Structures are given as C-alpha cells and as structure tokens.
Amino acid sequence: MDIIFNRRSIRRYKKQTVEQEKIEKLLRAAMQAPSAANQQPWEFIVVQEKENLEKLSGISLYSKMIADAPLAIVLLANEDRMRLQHYWEQDMAAAAQNILLEAAYLGLGGVWIGVAPMQDRMKLISELYGLKSKLKPFCVIPIGYPEEGQEHKYVDRYDPGRVYYEGY
C-alpha cells in the first residue's frame, strides 16, 4: 500500500532509458485493471523516439514534459471491444492508474496527461498516429526516472470533512 500513498505526479526525468522489461511490466499492470463486463478495451502505443516524443508534447499546454521524457505511453480504447459503451473511460482510467502505480513501484515516475473527452486533443493524436475511427485516445503518460527533487513521497491528503456515513 505504500506505493498508493507515496506516488506523486513526476514531470521531470533523468536522461536515462527505461528498460524494455520495465516497459513490459507497465503494460502488464495496465492490462490487469478491472474492466466493465471484462471488455478490456485498451490498446497502447509505446513512444520512445525523441522526434515522436516532441510531436506528442504538442497535444496541449500541459504536455510539454513529454518532449523530455524517455518514454510515453498513449492509451487508446478500441470500440470493437466495447460491450458496454458508457464504461470505456472508467476502464481506461483504471489501466492508467495501474501504470502510474507500477511506475512508482519500479522506481520510475510518470504523470497523467488527459486527452479524452477533449475532441481537439483526441483528433490531434488520431491524426498523429493515423488511427482508425474505432480507436479513441484516452490519455498519455510520460514516464522516466525522476530527476532530483521529483521523488515519490507521502503527503497526507485525507480529509475527514469529505466523508459521510449513511447519507450526505
């Protein structure tokens, strides 16, 4: 449980390549996520080439750190796998959280860059990768070894004033 409490959004990375076996562990973690009716709509684009990371960093004002990351994972939902159309975003969110938790466990850091439901961002990624219309971009997670001062550490966010028992 320490990983859940210590994980932080990491936006600055060392110039160190993420090993292939760690990339596979991140993807395995994503695919272990819970999914409505076990539809598992996820697919992933692993981006490591500097030129492609720089292009991907232009999806929003908040995605510039992608250009300096050694790795980014683009999470996509495939409509062909959606038996329950209204739950794909929840499935993808669970997969994204698993990636972030596994990254922290492996000594890596990452940050969630939201894409869906912003149509301009979804369109940009679709055009960048020539995606078929059945593939919906959900988010991008840049990942790398945290730069000094970007470590994972516990910050107590518990607020009992937001908890209600048996009603609001």
Sequence and secondary structure as in RCSB ss.txt:
>XXXX:A:sequence
MDIIFNRRSIRRYKKQTVEQEKIEKLLRAAMQAPSAANQQPWEFIVVQEKENLEKLSGISLYSKMIADAPLAIVL
LANEDRMRLQHYWEQDMAAAAQNILLEAAYLGLGGVWIGVAPMQDRMKLISELYGLKSKLKPFCVIPIGYPEEGQ
EHKYVDRYDPGRVYYEGY
>XXXX:A:secstr
 HHHHH  B   B S    HHHHHHHHHHHHTS  GGG   EEEEEE  HHHHHHHGGGSTT GGGGG SEEEEE
EEEGGG SSGGGHHHHHHHHHHHHHHHHHHTT EE  EE TT HHHHHHHHHHHT  TTEEEEEEEEEE B TT 
         GGG  SS  
